[in-house]
Amino acid sequence: MSGLGIMVLTLLLLVFMVTSHQDSGEKQATRRNAVNIGWRRSIIRRTTEECHEYCEDQNKNCCGLTDGEPRCAGMCLG
């Protein structure tokens, strides 16, 4: 009986360790993704500001970036 009890306790401990390790990995991935999203937003915001300034000099509207270059037009479609 004690051999069976030890096996059950060992199995429970193993399951607990595996599930707790999986949870911490998901939390780390979520935090990492949140940091990356914030970083991308700041870059996008900076490029759109540069695009608006560039097109404003030509008296046109910024329609986004194409291959990293500002795309300016009188009226943006799509």
Sequence and secondary structure as in RCSB ss.txt:
>XXXX:A:sequence
MSGLGIMVLTLLLLVFMVTSHQDSGEKQATRRNAVNIGWRRSIIRRTTEECHEYCEDQNKNCCGLTDGEPRCAGM
CLG
>XXXX:A:secstr
 HHHHHHHHHHHHHHHHHHHHHHHHHHHHHHHHHHHHHHHHHHHHHHHHHHHHHHHHTT EEEEEETTEEEEESS
   
